[in-house]
């Protein structure tokens, strides 16, 4: 198959016109979205909870590094054996995120990089 052919046959010639299609304009109403005040993450409780979790992670040769908190999302880096482990995302979501949301006021989600 050469470059001018497609899977379904010959490609249209360059001089063939593509039919014009009229697309009607649609008025989209503006919607007022109320601002939501997200609760502040209690950083002291967050650090204490990470220290509670850390020994279990370290038993498997890994560790956690807190990168920061942004609008209720805790950003962590999983290092050591956890850094390349295929199960680290399951550990993060099913374990670490569940514990942090349960124990730390203001935590809405956890991400790892």
N, C-alpha and C positions, 0 to 999 in steps of 0.2 A: 504494500500500500504506500503510495507516495504522499507527499505533504498536501497535495491539493484535494485528496479524497477524504471523506469523512466515513465514519462507521456505517452510515446509511447510504452511501453512494457518493456521487460527485458533489463537490462544494459548489454553491451558486457562483456564477460568473461575477466578476467585479462590477460589470456594467449593468447587472440586473438591479432594478430598484426595489427597495424594501417598502412594503406598503405602509402608509401613514396610519396611525391609530389615534383617534381622538379620545383623550382621557379627560373626563369631566372633573372640574375643580370641586372639592368638597370643603365646606366650611366646618372646621373643627372648633367646637366651643372651648374656651379657656376654662380650666377647672382650678378652683382655689384649693391648694393642698395645704392643710394646716401644718405648721412646724411642730415637730414632736421633740420634746425635751427628753433626751436620753439620760438615764441615770449615770452618775459618775461611778467609775470603777474604783472600789476601795483598794488602793495600791498596797496598803499594809496587809490586808487580808489576802490579796492576790499573792504577795511574796510568801506569806505563811503557808498558804495552800500549795504553792509550788514546792516549798520545802517538805511538805507532807508527802507529795507525790514523788519527789526526786529519788528517794532510796529504792523504790520499786523499779524505776527506770535505770538507775545505776547498777542494780543487780544483774541486768542484762547487758551491761557494758556501754550504756548510753548516758545521756544527760540532756537537760533542758536549759536553753538560754532565753531569757525574756528580752525580746527586741523592742517591745513597746505596746501601747494600748491606743487604739484609735476608734472612737465612737462605739465603745462596747465590744470591740473585737480585739482579742489578745493575740499578739503576733509572737510566736515562739520559733526558735531554731532547735531542731533535734540534732544532737551531735553524737560523736562516738559511733558505737554500733548501730544506734537508732538512725543515724544520718543516711545510711544506705540500705536499711532494712525494708523489705517489701511490706512488712506488717506495720510499719510505723504510722501510716495514715489511719489504720484501724485503731491502733493504740491511741492516737491523737483524738479521733472523733468519739469512739466508744468509751474511752477511759478518761483521758485528760480533760476534754471539752465537757463531758458530762459532770465531772467532779467540780470543775471551775464554775460552770453555770449554777450548779447546786449550792456551792459554798461561798461564792464571791458575788456580792451585790453589784449589779451593773454589767456583768459579763454576759454578752449575747451570743458570741461565737469565738472560736479559736482557729487560727490559721498557723501553718508551719511553713517555713521556707528552707 
